[in-house]
Amino acid sequence: MKKFLILSFAVALLSGCSSDEAYEGLNKNPNAPAEVSDSQLFVSSINSLTDFIESTNVNHNNFRLYAQYWTQTQYTDEANYELKNREIPDYMFSEFYRDILGDLDNAKSLISDPVKIAQIELLSVYAWQMLVDAFGDVPYTEALKAGGATPNLAPAYDDDEAIYTDLISRAQTAIAGLSAAGTPYSDSDLIFSGSTASWKTFGHGLLVKIGYRLMDQNPSTAKTLIEGNYASALTSISDNAYIQFEGAPPNTNPLWEDLVQSGRQDFIPADTFVDALNLLDDPRADKFFDPTSKINGEYQGGPYGTSTPFNDNSHISQTLYAPEFRGVLMDYTEICFILSEAARRGLSVGGTAEQHYINGITSSMTEWGVSAADLATYLASDKVAFATAPGTDKEKIANQFWISMYNRGFEGWTVYRIFDSPVLQNSGTLDLPVLKRYTYPQSEATINGANVDAANGGVDTQQSLIFWDLQ
């Protein structure tokens, strides 16, 4: 076991962090190192990643707003896509580089076990993909190298497409590494409890997911990845990559912490989402929203991005507020809709677009506890059935994919960016279009300005596109 100075966690892991965060580490005693094991770093990275994904703290994660599943009641800056003044990109940047990727990188440096390294690598690929999908170009090859004898405190930004190419290679190598002689993390593995079979399934799912992102930008690579990995990826709900939170602090569902423990009433379902479910008579509405909060017998969403009284609108389901409610990194539903779109484009994925579309809806309904009878009625509806639902086949898939990603804001927002569907509203107060990416942190502009200016072709706006987003 190596020893890491606390200073290194505050400063040396970051590709770029705020000056306050950087200087905070200077108050630590470099002569009193903290001894941290690789397993502690691994479990810490999982906690940080899942807490970020599941949080709805407006300073941390607003993706449920960007997908227009929810809106805000009083303070509507985030629903109006106010990023820079709120320093929201700064939090994601520092959290991923310091507490997720930094911890994983340090854990890998402590071990030689190929199976543990494979687990670390797959989690790293997942985190890197999220970071690229949020920002575009980010520090990669020179990132996480701020410590040591020759620290790099101003890493260059890598091309987002080039990062994706390397992530594919890393995921493929990691999947192979899971079959090597070694011992996986088990007690420290909060996702699969050391099951290498489950990690392989997750790895193949990652490659399918990467292929999905590339379907417009690089169809040939997308075809190779999806056709080559779908059969080994998630094939049922039992393969879902869940985090099971606990009923009491400190390991509770972040939604419970943000909305129940804090006693806040900041969020309600958005009219964009509620209206879409009402139109389809979707039985998931009773699972997504609080049935006791109907207005005149039906659910009513708050006007997106406009201040509105909490009690004048329907409310979010209490199920999501339970302290032990699960978090999701990847699920079978997501894979089904990816395969539906892949089949629509002519890829060979073991079924038709309609079959995978039905599988996706069925998986989502099952996961949320909808009865078999209600599911059958829904699938038979002219408004839902693949042959008769309104819109193009692409729009049908996108609409059901978006609905099914409820409470997975980042993926719902990405469905919109990839499919350009469903139709989402401009923000209510500022009348701004849905953002396409995060702008870079103010802290990066301060400490790494030249490289920030060179990133994304020198264009840093909410409407500049990630490389896989062609319009």
C-alpha positions as CSV (number, residue, x, y, z in Angstrom):
1,M,0.0,0.0,0.0
2,K,1.3,3.4,-1.0
3,K,0.8,6.6,1.0
4,F,-0.9,9.6,-0.6
5,L,-0.7,13.0,0.9
6,I,-4.0,14.7,1.6
7,L,-2.6,17.5,-0.5
8,S,-2.6,15.3,-3.5
9,F,-6.3,14.7,-3.3
10,A,-7.1,18.4,-3.2
11,V,-4.7,19.5,-5.9
12,A,-2.8,16.8,-7.7
13,L,-5.7,14.8,-9.0
14,L,-7.4,17.6,-10.8
15,S,-7.0,18.4,-14.5
16,G,-8.4,21.8,-13.5
17,C,-10.1,22.8,-10.3
18,S,-11.2,26.1,-8.7
19,S,-8.5,28.1,-7.0
20,D,-10.3,27.8,-3.7
21,E,-10.2,24.1,-4.0
22,A,-6.6,24.1,-5.0
23,Y,-5.5,26.3,-2.1
24,E,-7.6,24.4,0.4
25,G,-5.0,21.6,0.1
26,L,-2.2,23.9,1.2
27,N,-3.7,23.9,4.7
28,K,-3.1,20.2,5.0
29,N,0.0,18.9,6.8
30,P,2.3,17.3,4.1
31,N,4.3,15.6,6.9
32,A,1.2,13.7,8.1
33,P,0.2,11.6,5.1
34,A,-3.0,9.6,5.1
35,E,-2.8,6.0,4.2
36,V,-5.5,5.0,1.7
37,S,-6.0,1.6,0.2
38,D,-7.0,0.9,-3.4
39,S,-10.3,-0.7,-2.2
40,Q,-11.1,2.5,-0.3
41,L,-10.4,4.6,-3.3
42,F,-12.6,2.3,-5.5
43,V,-15.6,2.4,-3.2
44,S,-15.2,6.1,-2.8
45,S,-15.2,6.6,-6.5
46,I,-18.4,4.6,-6.9
47,N,-20.1,6.6,-4.1
48,S,-19.1,9.9,-5.7
49,L,-20.3,8.8,-9.2
50,T,-23.6,7.5,-8.0
51,D,-24.2,10.4,-5.7
52,F,-23.6,12.8,-8.5
53,I,-25.9,10.9,-11.0
54,E,-28.8,10.6,-8.5
55,S,-28.5,14.0,-6.8
56,T,-31.0,16.8,-7.6
57,N,-29.1,19.5,-5.7
58,V,-29.2,22.5,-8.0
59,N,-25.6,23.2,-7.4
60,H,-24.6,19.7,-8.6
61,N,-27.0,18.0,-11.0
62,N,-29.8,19.6,-13.1
63,F,-30.1,17.1,-15.8
64,R,-33.7,16.2,-14.8
65,L,-34.5,19.8,-15.6
66,Y,-32.7,19.8,-18.9
67,A,-34.7,16.7,-20.0
68,Q,-37.8,18.6,-18.8
69,Y,-38.9,15.8,-16.5
70,W,-39.1,18.3,-13.7
71,T,-39.2,22.0,-13.2
72,Q,-38.6,24.4,-10.3
73,T,-41.2,26.1,-8.2
74,Q,-39.5,29.3,-7.0
75,Y,-35.9,29.7,-8.0
76,T,-35.8,29.0,-11.7
77,D,-32.2,29.9,-12.8
78,E,-31.3,26.3,-13.5
79,A,-34.4,25.5,-15.5
80,N,-33.5,28.6,-17.5
81,Y,-30.1,27.2,-18.2
82,E,-28.1,29.6,-16.1
83,L,-24.7,27.8,-15.7
84,K,-21.8,30.2,-15.4
85,N,-23.1,32.4,-12.6
86,R,-24.2,29.4,-10.7
87,E,-20.8,27.6,-11.3
88,I,-22.6,24.3,-12.1
89,P,-20.1,23.2,-14.6
90,D,-17.3,23.8,-12.1
91,Y,-18.9,21.3,-9.7
92,M,-19.1,18.5,-12.3
93,F,-15.6,19.2,-13.5
94,S,-14.0,19.0,-10.1
95,E,-16.2,16.1,-8.9
96,F,-15.3,13.9,-11.8
97,Y,-11.6,14.7,-12.0
98,R,-10.9,14.8,-8.2
99,D,-13.4,12.4,-6.6
100,I,-14.1,9.9,-9.4
101,L,-11.4,9.7,-12.0
102,G,-8.7,10.8,-9.6
103,D,-9.6,8.2,-7.0
104,L,-9.8,5.5,-9.7
105,D,-6.5,6.5,-11.2
106,N,-4.8,6.4,-7.8
107,A,-6.4,3.0,-7.0
108,K,-5.0,1.6,-10.2
109,S,-1.6,2.8,-9.4
110,L,-1.6,0.8,-6.2
111,I,-2.3,-2.7,-7.7
112,S,-1.3,-5.1,-10.3
113,D,-4.3,-7.5,-10.2
114,P,-5.7,-7.5,-13.8
115,V,-9.3,-8.2,-12.7
116,K,-9.4,-5.3,-10.2
117,I,-7.7,-3.1,-12.9
118,A,-10.5,-4.1,-15.3
119,Q,-13.2,-3.1,-12.9
120,I,-11.5,0.3,-12.4
121,E,-11.1,0.8,-16.1
122,L,-14.7,0.1,-16.9
123,L,-15.9,2.5,-14.3
124,S,-13.4,5.0,-15.6
125,V,-14.7,4.6,-19.2
126,Y,-18.2,5.3,-17.9
127,A,-17.1,8.4,-16.1
128,W,-15.0,9.7,-19.0
129,Q,-17.9,9.2,-21.4
130,M,-20.2,11.3,-19.2
131,L,-17.6,14.0,-18.9
132,V,-17.1,14.2,-22.7
133,D,-20.9,14.0,-23.3
134,A,-21.4,17.0,-21.0
135,F,-18.5,19.2,-22.2
136,G,-17.0,17.9,-25.5
137,D,-13.2,18.4,-25.5
138,V,-11.8,17.9,-22.0
139,P,-8.3,17.3,-20.6
140,Y,-7.5,13.6,-21.1
141,T,-4.0,12.5,-22.0
142,E,-2.5,15.1,-19.8
143,A,-5.2,14.9,-17.1
144,L,-4.6,13.5,-13.6
145,K,-0.9,14.4,-13.7
146,A,-0.8,17.4,-11.4
147,G,1.3,15.6,-8.8
148,G,4.7,14.1,-8.7
149,A,8.1,15.7,-9.5
150,T,6.9,17.4,-12.7
151,P,3.3,18.4,-12.1
152,N,1.1,19.6,-15.0
153,L,-1.3,22.1,-13.7
154,A,-2.5,23.3,-17.2
155,P,-3.3,20.2,-19.2
156,A,-4.2,20.4,-22.8
157,Y,-7.7,19.6,-23.9
158,D,-8.1,16.5,-26.1
159,D,-10.5,16.2,-29.1
160,D,-13.7,14.6,-27.9
161,E,-13.8,12.2,-30.8
162,A,-10.3,11.1,-30.1
163,I,-11.2,10.5,-26.5
164,Y,-14.1,8.3,-27.5
165,T,-11.7,6.2,-29.8
166,D,-9.4,5.6,-26.8
167,L,-12.4,4.7,-24.5
168,I,-13.4,2.0,-26.9
169,S,-10.0,0.4,-26.8
170,R,-9.9,0.7,-23.0
171,A,-13.3,-0.9,-22.6
172,Q,-12.4,-3.8,-24.9
173,T,-9.1,-4.4,-23.0
174,A,-10.9,-4.3,-19.6
175,I,-13.5,-6.8,-20.7
176,A,-10.7,-9.2,-21.7
177,G,-8.9,-8.4,-18.4
178,L,-11.9,-9.7,-16.4
179,S,-11.1,-13.2,-17.6
180,A,-7.5,-13.1,-16.4
181,A,-6.2,-14.7,-13.2
182,G,-7.0,-12.4,-10.4
183,T,-9.4,-11.5,-7.6
184,P,-12.1,-8.9,-8.1
185,Y,-13.2,-6.2,-5.7
186,S,-16.2,-7.7,-3.9
187,D,-17.0,-6.0,-0.6
188,S,-15.9,-2.7,-2.2
189,D,-17.9,-3.3,-5.3
190,L,-21.2,-1.6,-4.5
191,I,-22.5,-2.4,-8.0
192,F,-22.0,-6.1,-8.7
193,S,-20.5,-7.4,-5.5
194,G,-17.5,-8.8,-7.3
195,S,-19.3,-10.7,-10.1
196,T,-17.0,-10.6,-13.1
197,A,-19.8,-11.9,-15.3
198,S,-21.9,-8.9,-14.4
199,W,-18.9,-6.6,-15.0
200,K,-18.4,-8.2,-18.5
201,T,-22.1,-7.6,-19.2
202,F,-21.7,-4.0,-18.1
203,G,-18.6,-3.6,-20.3
204,H,-20.4,-4.9,-23.4
205,G,-23.2,-2.5,-22.5
206,L,-20.8,0.4,-22.4
207,L,-19.6,-0.5,-25.9
208,V,-23.2,-0.6,-27.1
209,K,-23.9,2.7,-25.5
210,I,-20.8,4.3,-27.1
211,G,-21.9,2.9,-30.5
212,Y,-25.4,4.5,-29.9
213,R,-23.7,7.9,-29.5
214,L,-21.8,7.4,-32.8
215,M,-24.8,6.3,-35.0
216,D,-25.0,9.6,-36.8
217,Q,-21.4,10.7,-36.7
218,N,-19.6,7.4,-37.4
219,P,-22.1,4.8,-38.6
220,S,-19.5,2.1,-39.5
221,T,-18.0,2.2,-36.0
222,A,-21.4,2.3,-34.4
223,K,-22.4,-0.8,-36.4
224,T,-19.3,-2.7,-35.4
225,L,-19.8,-1.9,-31.7
226,I,-23.5,-2.5,-31.5
227,E,-23.6,-5.7,-33.6
228,G,-20.5,-7.0,-31.9
229,N,-21.6,-6.4,-28.3
230,Y,-25.4,-6.4,-28.0
231,A,-25.7,-10.1,-27.4
232,S,-23.3,-10.0,-24.5
233,A,-24.7,-6.8,-23.0
234,L,-27.7,-6.4,-20.7
235,T,-30.4,-8.9,-21.7
236,S,-32.9,-8.6,-18.8
237,I,-33.7,-6.4,-15.8
238,S,-31.6,-8.8,-13.7
239,D,-28.5,-7.4,-15.5
240,N,-29.2,-3.8,-14.4
241,A,-26.3,-1.8,-12.9
242,Y,-28.0,-0.6,-9.7
243,I,-26.7,1.0,-6.6
244,Q,-28.9,0.0,-3.6
245,F,-29.0,2.9,-1.1
246,E,-29.6,2.3,2.6
247,G,-32.5,3.4,4.8
248,A,-30.5,5.6,7.1
249,P,-27.5,8.0,6.7
250,P,-24.8,8.2,5.5
251,N,-25.5,6.0,2.5
252,T,-29.0,7.2,1.6
253,N,-30.7,8.1,-1.7
254,P,-29.5,11.6,-2.6
255,L,-33.0,12.6,-3.6
256,W,-34.1,11.8,0.0
257,E,-31.2,14.0,1.2
258,D,-31.9,16.8,-1.2
259,L,-35.7,17.0,-0.8
260,V,-36.8,15.2,2.4
261,Q,-34.0,15.6,4.9
262,S,-33.6,19.2,3.8
263,G,-37.4,19.8,3.8
264,R,-37.4,21.6,0.5
265,Q,-40.2,21.9,-2.1
266,D,-38.2,23.1,-5.0
267,F,-39.2,20.6,-7.7
268,I,-42.4,19.4,-9.4
269,P,-43.1,17.5,-12.6
270,A,-42.8,19.7,-15.7
271,D,-45.7,20.2,-18.0
272,T,-43.6,19.0,-20.9
273,F,-43.4,15.5,-19.4
274,V,-46.8,15.4,-17.7
275,D,-48.6,16.4,-20.8
276,A,-46.8,13.7,-22.8
277,L,-47.9,11.0,-20.4
278,N,-51.5,12.3,-20.1
279,L,-51.7,12.2,-23.9
280,L,-50.8,8.5,-23.9
281,D,-52.8,7.5,-20.8
282,D,-49.5,6.2,-19.6
283,P,-49.9,4.0,-16.5
284,R,-46.4,4.9,-15.4
285,A,-47.8,8.3,-14.4
286,D,-49.1,6.8,-11.1
287,K,-45.5,5.6,-10.4
288,F,-43.7,8.7,-11.5
289,F,-46.0,11.2,-9.7
290,D,-47.9,11.3,-6.5
291,P,-51.5,10.0,-7.1
292,T,-52.8,12.1,-4.3
293,S,-51.7,15.3,-6.0
294,K,-54.0,15.2,-9.1
295,I,-55.7,18.5,-10.0
296,N,-59.3,18.0,-11.0
297,G,-58.8,14.3,-11.5
298,E,-55.6,14.4,-13.6
299,Y,-51.9,15.2,-13.2
300,Q,-50.8,18.8,-13.9
301,G,-47.2,19.7,-14.5
302,G,-45.7,23.1,-13.7
303,P,-44.9,25.5,-16.5
304,Y,-41.3,24.7,-17.5
305,G,-38.8,27.3,-16.3
306,T,-41.4,29.6,-14.8
307,S,-42.0,30.2,-11.1
308,T,-45.1,28.4,-9.9
309,P,-46.6,27.5,-6.4
310,F,-45.7,24.0,-5.3
311,N,-49.3,23.2,-4.2
312,D,-50.9,24.4,-7.4
313,N,-49.3,21.5,-9.3
314,S,-48.9,17.7,-9.1
315,H,-46.0,16.3,-7.2
316,I,-43.2,13.8,-7.7
317,S,-43.9,10.3,-6.5
318,Q,-42.9,9.5,-2.9
319,T,-41.3,6.3,-4.2
320,L,-38.4,8.4,-5.5
321,Y,-38.0,10.0,-2.1
322,A,-37.5,6.8,-0.2
323,P,-34.0,6.8,1.5
324,E,-33.3,3.3,0.1
325,F,-34.5,3.9,-3.4
326,R,-32.0,2.5,-5.9
327,G,-29.7,4.4,-8.2
328,V,-29.1,3.4,-11.8
329,L,-25.9,3.4,-13.9
330,M,-27.2,1.4,-16.8
331,D,-30.3,-0.7,-17.4
332,Y,-31.9,-3.1,-19.8
333,T,-34.5,-0.6,-20.8
334,E,-31.8,1.7,-22.2
335,I,-30.2,-1.1,-24.2
336,C,-33.6,-2.1,-25.7
337,F,-34.2,1.4,-27.1
338,I,-30.7,1.6,-28.4
339,L,-31.3,-1.7,-30.2
340,S,-34.7,-0.5,-31.5
341,E,-33.0,2.5,-33.2
342,A,-30.2,0.3,-34.4
343,A,-32.6,-2.1,-36.0
344,R,-34.5,0.8,-37.6
345,R,-31.2,1.8,-39.2
346,G,-30.8,-1.7,-40.6
347,L,-28.3,-3.1,-38.1
348,S,-28.4,-6.8,-37.3
349,V,-29.4,-6.9,-33.6
350,G,-31.5,-10.0,-33.1
351,G,-34.9,-8.4,-33.7
352,T,-36.9,-5.7,-35.4
353,A,-37.2,-2.1,-34.3
354,E,-40.7,-2.9,-33.2
355,Q,-39.7,-5.9,-31.1
356,H,-37.0,-4.0,-29.2
357,Y,-39.4,-1.0,-28.8
358,I,-41.9,-3.3,-27.1
359,N,-39.1,-4.8,-25.0
360,G,-38.0,-1.4,-23.9
361,I,-41.5,-0.3,-22.9
362,T,-42.1,-3.7,-21.1
363,S,-38.9,-3.4,-19.2
364,S,-39.6,0.1,-18.1
365,M,-43.2,-0.8,-17.0
366,T,-42.0,-3.9,-15.1
367,E,-39.2,-1.9,-13.4
368,W,-41.7,0.7,-12.2
369,G,-44.2,-1.9,-11.0
370,V,-47.0,-1.5,-13.6
371,S,-49.4,-4.4,-13.8
372,A,-49.4,-6.8,-16.7
373,A,-52.9,-5.9,-17.6
374,D,-52.1,-2.2,-17.8
375,L,-49.0,-2.9,-19.8
376,A,-51.0,-5.0,-22.3
377,T,-53.6,-2.2,-22.7
378,Y,-50.9,0.4,-23.2
379,L,-49.1,-1.6,-25.9
380,A,-52.3,-2.1,-27.7
381,S,-53.2,1.6,-27.8
382,D,-53.2,3.2,-31.2
383,K,-51.2,6.0,-29.6
384,V,-48.4,3.6,-28.6
385,A,-48.4,0.6,-30.9
386,F,-45.4,0.8,-33.2
387,A,-47.5,0.5,-36.4
388,T,-50.0,3.2,-35.4
389,A,-48.4,5.7,-33.0
390,P,-48.0,9.2,-34.5
391,G,-44.8,10.4,-35.9
392,T,-41.9,8.7,-37.8
393,D,-40.5,5.5,-36.5
394,K,-37.5,7.4,-35.2
395,E,-39.8,9.8,-33.3
396,K,-41.8,6.9,-31.8
397,I,-38.6,5.3,-30.5
398,A,-37.3,8.7,-29.2
399,N,-40.5,9.5,-27.3
400,Q,-40.7,6.2,-25.5
401,F,-37.0,6.2,-24.9
402,W,-37.3,9.6,-23.3
403,I,-40.3,8.6,-21.2
404,S,-38.5,5.4,-20.0
405,M,-35.4,7.4,-18.9
406,Y,-37.5,9.2,-16.3
407,N,-35.3,10.0,-13.2
408,R,-32.2,9.3,-15.3
409,G,-31.9,13.0,-16.4
410,F,-28.5,12.7,-18.1
411,E,-29.7,9.9,-20.4
412,G,-33.1,11.7,-21.1
413,W,-31.2,14.8,-22.1
414,T,-29.0,12.8,-24.3
415,V,-31.9,11.1,-26.0
416,Y,-33.1,14.6,-27.0
417,R,-29.7,15.6,-28.3
418,I,-29.2,12.4,-30.4
419,F,-32.8,12.0,-31.8
420,D,-33.7,15.8,-31.8
421,S,-36.9,14.5,-30.4
422,P,-39.3,14.7,-28.5
423,V,-40.0,18.5,-28.8
424,L,-38.9,20.2,-25.7
425,Q,-39.8,23.8,-24.7
426,N,-37.7,26.9,-24.6
427,S,-37.1,27.9,-21.0
428,G,-40.1,29.8,-19.6
429,T,-38.5,33.0,-18.3
430,L,-35.6,33.6,-20.6
431,D,-37.0,31.8,-23.7
432,L,-33.7,30.0,-24.3
433,P,-33.4,26.7,-26.3
434,V,-32.4,23.5,-24.5
435,L,-28.7,23.6,-24.0
436,K,-26.6,21.1,-26.0
437,R,-23.6,21.0,-23.7
438,Y,-22.0,22.5,-20.6
439,T,-19.8,25.5,-21.0
440,Y,-16.4,25.3,-19.4
441,P,-15.9,26.2,-15.7
442,Q,-15.0,29.7,-14.8
443,S,-12.1,28.2,-12.7
444,E,-10.6,26.6,-15.8
445,A,-10.7,29.9,-17.7
446,T,-8.8,31.4,-14.8
447,I,-6.1,28.8,-14.3
448,N,-5.9,27.1,-17.7
449,G,-7.2,29.8,-20.0
450,A,-5.1,29.2,-23.1
451,N,-6.1,25.5,-23.3
452,V,-9.8,26.4,-22.7
453,D,-9.6,28.9,-25.5
454,A,-8.3,26.2,-27.8
455,A,-10.9,23.7,-26.9
456,N,-14.0,23.0,-29.1
457,G,-12.5,25.1,-31.9
458,G,-12.5,28.1,-29.6
459,V,-16.3,28.1,-29.4
460,D,-17.7,27.7,-25.8
461,T,-21.4,28.1,-25.9
462,Q,-24.4,26.1,-24.7
463,Q,-25.4,25.6,-28.3
464,S,-22.0,24.3,-29.6
465,L,-22.2,20.6,-30.2
466,I,-20.5,17.5,-28.9
467,F,-18.9,15.8,-31.8
468,W,-21.6,13.1,-32.1
469,D,-24.4,15.7,-32.2
470,L,-24.6,16.7,-35.8
471,Q,-27.5,19.3,-35.5
